[in-house]
Amino acid sequence: MRRLVLSNRRSVRAWLAVLALFVVTTNAHAQGIGFQGGATIDPEQMFGGTHFETGDFYPGLRFRPGIDGSWGQGYSLATINLEFIYRTQLGRSPWSMYQGGGPAIVLLRFEGNTDVHAGSFFIFGFSHANGFFTEFRYGGGTYPQLKFGAGVTIRKKTP
């Protein structure tokens, strides 16, 4: 049992090191922190959350981990999202389309008990150069079936 615990700790450290590598090697002006909110369907809940977005580590490809909390229908969910998104510029306009997805860790709290589950999701959205975005998420596992949200990503201004 002790070896299993040590092995899990090493795995977590290795994943954190890889994540740090992605975050540190991108341009600072392209990185940002953001906030979002919206509604979910199945279950019908409201949600709010925050995320960190890296710059491009491959043209158009970004990593955007985040955490959302949702409540309604007598229970609450917390989701830890590890999403990769690919952006495509829409002509010369300040708008871009993005799509992606990834795994999620879902914490379900009902009547004082908390259960941890795995989930996954696909994401499709539009974002403006000023940081505003709107998106749809389709989930599987214990992830909410459909999420619609809007928010803003705040980036460092380029000199």
C-alpha positions, 0 to 999 in steps of 0.5 A: 500500500505504501508503494502505491501512495508513493507512486501516486504522489510521483505521478501527481508531481510529474503532471504538475511539472508538465503543466508548469512547463506549458504555463512557463514557456508561453508569452506572458502577454498572451496568458490570462485569467478569466471568469465565467458564468451561465446555466446547465441543462441536466441538471438544471443549475446555475454555475460560476467559475474561473480559469487560467489561459496559456498563450499558444504553445502551438499555433492556435492551441492553448491550455485552459484549466479551470474550476466551476461551481454549480448549484440547484435542484438540491445539490451542488457540483464542483468541476475541475476542467483540464481543457485544450482549445484550438482557436481559428480567427474569423477573417479580419474581424476581432472574433475567433471561433474555438473548439476543444475539450478534455477531462474533468474531475467532478465533485458532487455534494448531496445531503452532506456527502461528497462523491468524486467522479470523472467526466469529459466534455467537448467545447465550442465557442466564440471569443472577442479580442477584448476578452469576452467569450461565449461557449457551449459545453457538451459533457459525458460521465457525471459532467453536466450534459449541456452548459451555456456560459459567457465570460471574460478573459483578462490579458496583460496589455502588450506594450 
